[in-house]
Amino acid sequence: MKISESIDVLKKQLLLERTPKGRPITKSALLVVETTIEDQKNYHIDAIKCLNCGIILSSLLVPQGCVNCRSKDLLLKI
């Protein structure tokens, strides 16, 4: 899934401060969610999902693991 296809989910994560799994999102991870939404020139990039907490972000912004829970289990094929 591309970022452009996940904008609604990203906005809900930002508004509710929760992942799609219902887990809380840290303040630093909320900044990454906001950056993902604002970075319109990269909407063609793949979105990535953490298999642990469920957060969805830009694959460009999580090169070393989940910024929310620090898990290394990320799924590119959403």
LONUGU-146766 format. One line per field, with one value per residue: x, y, z of N, C-alpha, C in turn; residue number from 1; residue in one letter. Coordinates in Angstrom, 3 decimals. Example, Ala and Ser with C-alpha at 12.3 -4.5 7.8 and 13.67 -1.06 7.14 Angstrom:
<kolnus>
n_u <- [13.190 12.850]
n_v <- [-5.690 -2.250]
n_w <- [7.800 7.080]
ca_u <- [12.300 13.670]
ca_v <- [-4.500 -1.060]
ca_w <- [7.800 7.140]
c_u <- [13.200 12.900]
c_v <- [-3.300 0.030]
c_w <- [7.800 7.870]
pos <- [1 2]
code <- [A S]
</kolnus>
This chain:
<kolnus>
n_u <- [0.849 0.539 1.564 -0.250 -2.599 -3.104 -3.711 -6.103 -6.095 -3.721 -4.380 -6.415 -4.940 -3.358 -5.294 -6.656 -4.565 -3.822 -2.997 -4.114 -4.617 -5.370 -3.508 -1.628 -0.023 3.202 4.525 6.750 6.412 4.002 4.810 6.196 4.101 2.661 4.567 4.693 2.150 2.299 4.329 3.897 5.145 6.201 4.178 3.956 5.539 6.036 3.923 4.448 3.911 3.875 4.219 3.892 2.773 1.084 1.124 1.039 3.178 5.378 7.650 10.096 10.702 11.207 13.707 15.131 13.488 10.374 9.128 7.421 7.086 9.526 9.942 11.326 9.926 8.518 6.118 5.968 4.198 1.156]
n_v <- [-1.165 2.186 5.391 7.368 5.920 5.342 7.581 8.301 6.520 7.317 9.948 9.397 8.028 10.138 11.914 10.376 9.454 6.816 3.519 1.524 -0.891 -0.072 0.595 2.924 5.865 7.161 10.452 11.159 9.392 10.335 12.705 11.670 10.480 12.781 14.063 12.217 12.563 15.246 15.234 15.408 15.059 12.564 10.695 8.559 6.581 3.450 2.516 1.450 -1.101 -1.749 -4.875 -5.412 -3.156 -2.019 0.450 2.628 3.967 6.071 4.305 5.437 6.761 5.026 3.472 1.862 0.381 0.252 3.388 3.799 1.533 0.313 -2.144 -4.538 -5.847 -5.294 -4.725 -4.548 -5.111 -4.196]
n_w <- [0.000 -0.786 0.554 -0.145 -0.297 2.306 3.771 5.142 7.327 8.555 9.329 11.182 13.107 14.026 15.049 17.035 18.530 18.634 17.497 14.662 15.925 18.387 20.253 22.271 20.937 21.009 21.820 20.219 18.082 17.108 15.937 13.763 12.368 11.713 10.088 8.002 6.861 6.043 4.137 1.153 -1.309 -1.267 -1.367 -3.056 -2.094 -0.365 2.335 5.709 8.152 11.600 13.039 15.689 17.326 15.446 14.159 11.324 8.957 6.956 4.954 4.585 6.905 8.974 9.204 10.997 12.591 14.465 15.396 17.424 19.202 19.118 17.938 15.674 13.814 10.992 8.445 5.035 3.010 3.054]
ca_u <- [0.000 1.262 1.161 -1.456 -3.740 -3.272 -3.855 -7.219 -5.635 -2.721 -5.091 -7.106 -3.906 -2.965 -6.424 -6.979 -3.316 -3.880 -2.741 -5.316 -4.836 -5.833 -2.380 -1.279 1.106 4.055 4.632 7.730 5.809 2.986 5.530 6.493 2.813 2.387 5.523 4.260 0.994 2.710 5.322 3.094 5.963 6.552 2.963 4.097 6.383 5.296 3.656 4.933 3.105 4.541 3.438 3.674 1.787 0.127 1.212 1.326 4.013 6.171 8.810 11.289 10.922 11.436 14.739 15.753 12.469 9.194 9.393 6.457 7.337 10.909 9.976 11.992 9.003 7.749 5.515 5.886 3.022 -0.051]
ca_v <- [0.000 3.454 6.377 8.046 5.047 5.176 8.906 8.293 5.819 8.181 11.055 8.856 7.776 11.437 12.454 9.543 9.094 5.357 2.754 0.782 -1.956 0.541 0.882 4.347 6.316 8.078 11.808 11.172 8.693 11.231 13.627 10.933 10.367 14.110 14.266 11.355 13.209 16.515 15.017 15.037 14.673 11.145 9.882 7.373 5.640 2.433 2.645 0.284 -1.362 -2.498 -6.060 -5.425 -2.164 -1.771 1.792 2.711 5.136 6.047 3.415 6.280 7.326 3.973 2.579 1.010 -0.236 1.045 4.558 3.797 0.475 -0.137 -3.480 -4.670 -6.604 -4.373 -5.347 -3.619 -5.479 -3.978]
ca_w <- [0.000 -0.858 1.557 -0.632 -0.025 3.748 4.386 6.100 8.529 9.187 9.978 12.355 14.112 14.572 15.803 18.204 19.207 18.773 16.283 14.270 16.907 19.620 21.138 22.324 20.116 21.761 21.264 19.130 16.950 16.547 15.049 12.532 11.667 11.154 9.003 6.901 6.228 5.435 3.074 -0.013 -2.467 -1.134 -1.260 -3.906 -1.362 0.375 3.763 6.441 9.345 12.665 13.382 17.133 17.791 14.374 13.584 9.894 8.698 5.726 5.046 4.599 8.236 9.974 8.678 12.006 13.416 14.803 16.230 18.517 20.185 18.910 17.352 14.373 12.962 10.160 7.273 3.917 2.209 3.860]
c_u <- [0.903 0.754 -0.129 -2.720 -4.035 -3.460 -4.975 -6.808 -4.630 -3.378 -5.829 -6.114 -3.513 -4.061 -6.652 -5.771 -3.289 -3.556 -4.050 -5.633 -5.335 -4.732 -2.070 -0.052 1.885 4.118 5.615 7.182 4.718 3.620 5.868 5.219 2.494 3.307 5.144 3.109 1.423 3.641 4.645 3.923 6.373 5.331 3.031 4.950 5.494 5.101 4.140 4.123 3.938 3.646 3.134 2.563 0.759 0.197 1.581 2.025 4.655 7.363 10.116 11.666 11.169 12.512 15.298 14.751 11.352 9.564 8.446 6.823 8.737 11.030 10.694 11.108 8.085 7.294 5.358 4.645 1.770 -1.277]
c_v <- [1.239 4.400 7.065 7.232 4.914 6.505 8.927 7.633 6.676 9.333 10.589 8.554 9.081 12.005 11.695 9.216 7.614 4.715 2.082 -0.391 -1.410 0.848 2.370 4.656 7.341 9.439 11.849 10.459 9.539 12.254 12.954 10.738 11.690 14.411 13.441 11.999 14.461 16.355 14.529 14.606 13.196 10.244 8.613 6.277 4.641 2.817 1.360 0.144 -2.162 -3.682 -6.128 -4.457 -1.789 -0.401 1.717 4.037 5.025 5.135 4.205 6.723 6.291 2.990 1.591 0.345 0.741 2.194 4.623 2.771 -0.132 -1.562 -3.443 -5.406 -5.667 -5.072 -4.299 -3.884 -5.375 -4.291]
c_w <- [0.000 0.228 1.137 -0.354 1.472 4.495 5.426 7.423 9.291 9.941 11.227 13.476 14.806 15.477 17.113 19.076 19.556 17.437 15.861 15.206 18.245 20.618 21.139 21.460 20.932 21.065 20.098 17.893 16.303 15.604 13.718 11.709 10.976 9.971 7.782 6.140 5.463 4.233 1.790 -1.216 -2.421 -0.953 -2.112 -3.249 -0.616 1.829 4.425 7.721 10.344 13.040 14.882 17.540 16.726 13.735 12.105 9.642 7.330 5.931 5.052 6.011 9.328 9.514 9.701 12.930 13.748 15.739 17.430 19.597 20.094 18.366 16.009 13.370 12.203 8.898 6.184 3.059 3.061 3.026]
pos <- [1 2 3 4 5 6 7 8 9 10 11 12 13 14 15 16 17 18 19 20 21 22 23 24 25 26 27 28 29 30 31 32 33 34 35 36 37 38 39 40 41 42 43 44 45 46 47 48 49 50 51 52 53 54 55 56 57 58 59 60 61 62 63 64 65 66 67 68 69 70 71 72 73 74 75 76 77 78]
code <- [M K I S E S I D V L K K Q L L L E R T P K G R P I T K S A L L V V E T T I E D Q K N Y H I D A I K C L N C G I I L S S L L V P Q G C V N C R S K D L L L K I]
</kolnus>
